[in-house]
Amino acid sequence: MKSTVPLIKSDVAADATNTLRPLTHPLEQSKEGLSVNATPESEQWRPIPGFEGYLEVSDQGRVRSLDRMTYVSKSRGGNPYWRRHKGRILDQMTHPRGGYKYITLSGGGKVRPNAKVHHLVLEAFVGPRPSGMECCHANDTPDDNRLVNLRWGTREDNEADKAANGGSAQARCKSGEHEYTLENTIHLKNGARRCRACNRRDRAKVNERIRQRRRSDPAYAEECRRKELAAYHSRSGEINARRRDRRAAGRPA
């Protein structure tokens, strides 16, 4: 006999008499040693905000889809029917640079691409991210998305975690000339960081190469002048348009 669990309310038709369904996978058959619908008491699951009834995330950093029924109103050469979708543990991808786990969510006609798993865990178990906060890994391991290892914190909290976990080896940039201080660090959207001093020096080198080419190549210099003049006129037009709008609204230009 198969084990059964109650259907969630959204899966049950108004006139349905059978409100039980079999487990998605038998307890002894699980790719990761844990069944989708029957996990040890140590692992807790919560709905992912915005995808309730479709997707859940656990306090161990795993993401699963839920068993659900969808009504197919038309089928080729047949009658309408209910289609059953089996829940399963979803595969996660690892960012090649930051090392963070991410996944694309879909359900109920909504899609959330490239969602970071550590954000999903905190959003489900703690709450939405406060303004100006970011996710901090206590052990500074980017793919360890257990709830006990995560918290919302400031950029300073994140840097303190890195220092507490032996981040001295990464305290300097690749050139070894500058320290990764708060003032000298550029934080990128993918979680990586860049040395501000090295970035300023690299931009100066590029500008110097452009100046040398303009001096040695008249055609290139003329092309640069045309682009600069077009950009100047574009900015002037935008400024004049804003001034006209201000005058029309009775405000000082």
C-alpha positions as CSV (number, residue, x, y, z in Angstrom):
1,M,0.0,0.0,0.0
2,K,1.3,3.4,-0.9
3,S,1.6,6.1,1.8
4,T,-0.7,9.0,1.4
5,V,-0.8,12.7,2.4
6,P,-3.7,15.2,2.2
7,L,-4.0,17.3,-1.0
8,I,-3.5,21.0,-0.5
9,K,-6.7,23.1,-0.9
10,S,-5.7,24.6,-4.2
11,D,-5.4,21.1,-5.7
12,V,-8.8,19.8,-4.7
13,A,-11.8,20.3,-6.9
14,A,-15.0,21.6,-5.4
15,D,-16.9,18.3,-5.7
16,A,-13.9,16.0,-5.1
17,T,-14.4,13.1,-2.7
18,N,-10.8,11.8,-2.7
19,T,-8.6,14.2,-0.8
20,L,-5.6,12.0,-0.4
21,R,-2.7,11.4,-2.7
22,P,0.3,9.1,-2.7
23,L,3.7,10.4,-1.7
24,T,5.8,11.7,-4.6
25,H,8.6,9.2,-3.9
26,P,8.8,6.1,-1.7
27,L,10.8,6.8,1.5
28,E,13.6,4.4,0.5
29,Q,14.0,5.9,-3.0
30,S,15.5,9.3,-2.9
31,K,18.5,10.6,-4.9
32,E,19.8,12.6,-1.9
33,G,18.8,10.2,0.8
34,L,15.7,12.2,1.7
35,S,12.2,11.8,0.3
36,V,10.5,14.9,-1.1
37,N,7.3,14.6,1.0
38,A,8.8,12.8,4.0
39,T,12.0,14.3,5.4
40,P,13.7,13.9,8.8
41,E,12.4,16.1,11.5
42,S,15.7,18.0,11.4
43,E,14.9,19.5,7.9
44,Q,12.0,22.0,7.7
45,W,10.3,23.3,4.6
46,R,8.7,26.6,4.0
47,P,6.9,28.0,0.9
48,I,8.9,30.3,-1.3
49,P,7.2,33.8,-1.2
50,G,5.4,34.4,-4.4
51,F,5.4,30.7,-5.3
52,E,3.2,29.3,-2.6
53,G,1.7,25.9,-3.5
54,Y,4.3,25.4,-6.2
55,L,7.8,25.6,-4.6
56,E,9.4,25.2,-1.2
57,V,12.8,25.8,0.3
58,S,14.3,24.0,3.3
59,D,16.5,25.1,6.2
60,Q,19.2,23.0,4.6
61,G,19.3,25.0,1.4
62,R,17.4,22.6,-0.8
63,V,14.5,23.6,-3.2
64,R,11.7,21.3,-4.2
65,S,8.6,21.5,-6.3
66,L,5.3,20.2,-5.0
67,D,2.8,17.6,-6.2
68,R,-0.1,19.5,-7.9
69,M,-2.9,19.0,-10.4
70,T,-3.6,21.2,-13.4
71,Y,-6.8,21.1,-15.4
72,V,-6.3,20.6,-19.1
73,S,-9.5,21.9,-20.8
74,K,-8.6,20.8,-24.3
75,S,-6.7,17.8,-25.6
76,R,-6.3,16.5,-29.1
77,G,-9.0,14.0,-29.9
78,G,-10.0,13.6,-26.2
79,N,-11.9,15.1,-23.3
80,P,-10.7,17.5,-20.7
81,Y,-8.7,16.0,-17.9
82,W,-6.6,16.6,-14.8
83,R,-2.8,16.4,-15.2
84,R,-0.7,15.4,-12.3
85,H,2.8,16.9,-11.8
86,K,5.1,15.1,-9.4
87,G,7.2,17.1,-7.0
88,R,10.9,16.7,-6.9
89,I,14.2,18.1,-5.6
90,L,15.3,20.8,-8.0
91,D,18.9,21.0,-9.3
92,Q,20.8,24.1,-8.4
93,M,23.6,25.9,-10.4
94,T,26.8,27.3,-9.0
95,H,28.0,30.7,-10.1
96,P,31.5,30.3,-11.8
97,R,33.0,33.3,-10.0
98,G,31.2,34.0,-6.7
99,G,30.5,30.3,-6.0
100,Y,26.9,31.0,-4.9
101,K,24.1,28.6,-5.6
102,Y,21.2,30.0,-7.8
103,I,18.1,28.6,-9.4
104,T,15.4,29.7,-11.8
105,L,11.9,29.6,-10.2
106,S,8.6,29.1,-12.1
107,G,5.1,28.4,-11.1
108,G,1.6,29.9,-11.3
109,G,2.5,31.7,-14.5
110,K,5.4,33.6,-12.7
111,V,9.1,33.3,-13.4
112,R,12.0,34.4,-11.2
113,P,15.3,33.9,-13.0
114,N,18.6,33.3,-11.3
115,A,17.3,33.5,-7.8
116,K,20.1,33.1,-5.2
117,V,19.3,30.2,-2.9
118,H,20.6,31.9,0.3
119,H,18.2,34.7,-0.4
120,L,15.3,32.2,-0.8
121,V,16.2,30.6,2.6
122,L,16.2,33.9,4.5
123,E,13.1,35.2,2.7
124,A,11.1,32.0,3.7
125,F,12.4,31.5,7.2
126,V,13.3,35.1,8.4
127,G,11.5,37.6,6.2
128,P,12.1,40.0,3.3
129,R,15.5,41.6,3.0
130,P,15.6,44.9,4.9
131,S,16.7,48.0,3.0
132,G,20.5,48.3,2.8
133,M,21.1,44.8,4.0
134,E,22.7,41.8,2.3
135,C,23.0,38.1,3.1
136,C,25.9,37.1,5.3
137,H,27.4,33.6,5.5
138,A,28.7,33.0,9.0
139,N,31.5,30.6,7.8
140,D,32.1,32.6,4.6
141,T,31.4,29.5,2.4
142,P,29.2,30.8,-0.5
143,D,27.5,27.4,-1.2
144,D,26.6,26.6,2.5
145,N,23.0,27.7,2.5
146,R,21.9,26.2,5.8
147,L,19.6,28.5,7.8
148,V,22.0,28.5,10.8
149,N,24.7,29.8,8.6
150,L,22.8,32.8,7.1
151,R,21.5,36.1,8.4
152,W,20.7,39.6,7.0
153,G,23.4,42.0,7.8
154,T,25.3,45.1,6.5
155,R,28.3,45.2,4.3
156,E,30.4,45.8,7.3
157,D,29.0,42.6,8.9
158,N,30.0,40.7,5.8
159,E,33.5,42.0,5.8
160,A,33.8,41.2,9.5
161,D,32.8,37.6,8.8
162,K,35.5,37.4,6.1
163,A,38.1,38.7,8.5
164,A,36.9,36.3,11.3
165,N,37.2,33.3,9.0
166,G,40.8,34.0,8.0
167,G,40.2,36.4,5.2
168,S,43.6,37.9,5.6
169,A,44.8,35.9,2.5
170,Q,42.2,37.8,0.5
171,A,42.8,41.1,2.2
172,R,44.8,42.5,-0.7
173,C,44.0,42.8,-4.4
174,K,45.5,40.6,-7.1
175,S,48.4,42.9,-7.6
176,G,49.2,42.7,-3.9
177,E,49.7,46.5,-3.8
178,H,46.4,47.6,-2.1
179,E,44.3,46.4,0.8
180,Y,40.6,45.6,0.4
181,T,39.3,48.4,2.7
182,L,35.8,49.6,2.7
183,E,36.9,52.8,0.8
184,N,39.0,50.9,-1.7
185,T,36.5,48.1,-2.6
186,I,34.1,48.1,-5.5
187,H,31.3,45.4,-4.9
188,L,29.9,44.0,-8.1
189,K,26.4,42.6,-8.6
190,N,27.7,39.0,-9.0
191,G,29.2,39.1,-5.6
192,A,32.8,39.7,-6.7
193,R,34.9,42.7,-5.7
194,R,37.4,44.9,-7.4
195,C,40.2,47.1,-6.1
196,R,39.2,50.8,-6.6
197,A,42.9,51.9,-6.9
198,C,43.7,49.3,-9.5
199,N,40.5,50.1,-11.4
200,R,41.5,53.8,-11.4
201,R,45.0,52.9,-12.6
202,D,43.7,50.7,-15.4
203,R,41.3,53.3,-16.6
204,A,44.1,55.8,-16.7
205,K,46.2,53.4,-18.9
206,V,43.2,53.0,-21.3
207,N,42.8,56.8,-21.5
208,E,46.5,57.2,-22.2
209,R,46.4,54.7,-25.0
210,I,43.4,56.6,-26.5
211,R,45.3,59.9,-26.4
212,Q,48.4,58.4,-28.0
213,R,46.3,56.9,-30.9
214,R,44.5,60.2,-31.4
215,R,47.8,62.0,-31.8
216,S,49.2,59.4,-34.2
217,D,45.9,58.6,-36.2
218,P,44.1,61.7,-37.6
219,A,41.2,59.6,-38.9
220,Y,40.6,58.1,-35.4
221,A,41.0,61.6,-33.8
222,E,38.3,63.0,-36.2
223,E,36.0,60.1,-35.4
224,C,36.4,60.8,-31.6
225,R,35.7,64.5,-32.1
226,R,32.5,63.7,-34.0
227,K,31.3,61.3,-31.2
228,E,32.2,63.9,-28.5
229,L,30.3,66.6,-30.4
230,A,27.3,64.4,-30.8
231,A,27.3,63.5,-27.1
232,Y,27.6,67.2,-26.2
233,H,24.7,68.2,-28.3
234,S,22.6,65.3,-26.9
235,R,23.3,66.4,-23.4
236,S,22.6,70.1,-24.2
237,G,19.3,69.1,-25.8
238,E,18.3,67.2,-22.7
239,I,19.2,70.1,-20.4
240,N,17.3,72.6,-22.6
241,A,14.2,70.3,-22.6
242,R,14.3,70.1,-18.8
243,R,14.6,73.9,-18.6
244,R,11.6,74.3,-20.9
245,D,9.5,71.9,-18.8
246,R,10.4,73.8,-15.7
247,R,9.4,77.1,-17.2
248,A,6.1,75.7,-18.5
249,A,5.4,74.4,-14.9
250,G,6.2,77.8,-13.5
251,R,9.3,76.7,-11.7
252,P,12.7,78.4,-12.0
253,A,14.9,77.0,-14.8
